[in-house]
């Protein structure tokens, strides 16, 4: 009686808990899934932080480009108007006025006009504000503004790339809940086939998420 009862009890215990390898596999899958979920969530947060930083740099570069463009436009407009007045004074032989206007110009414009006046009459451009004039710095300002805009685009594209990777990693971390759920439900089933099926689902999800983490890292 006692022996039969003990055998029956041992058989029920084996059915309820299953083979030892199944329990070890379940614990292993849960551990790997937990670590992987933590790592992907951490990496996603890091990428989002970098994306925010690059978005800030992009905004700053855009602001710098706009400021440089506005400065160049104001400077060119002002200096060109002074040059028109200066030339008008020269044409009317009003030396005092031409000297006064010349003194109101910035040093670069005065240097540009100096280069312009040294050119032969046959090849002298109508204005000193031409790209051939080495003393005119406006093209340099415009180039700086374009470079700032290019940096802004680069930062923006990098931020978009990092946000995309971060969202993908977040999805993988959320997908790992399937592995947690399947592994957690394993002890509730008495059928060995059902328990192995759940473990197989958990393992497949963990492997897929591991590959995805490597790809989006």
Secondary structure, DSSP 8 states (H G I E B T S, - for coil): -HHHHHHHHHHHHHHHH--HHHHHHHHHHHHHHHHHHHHHHHHHHHHHHHHHHHHHHHHHHHHHHHHHHHHHHHHHHHHHHHHHHHHHHHHTT-HHHHHHHHHHS-HHHHHHHHHHHHS-TTT--S-S-STT-TT--HHHHHHHHHHHHHHHHHHHHHHHHHHHHHHHHHHHHHHHHHHHHHHHHGGG---HHHHHHHHHHHHHHHHHHHHHHHHH-
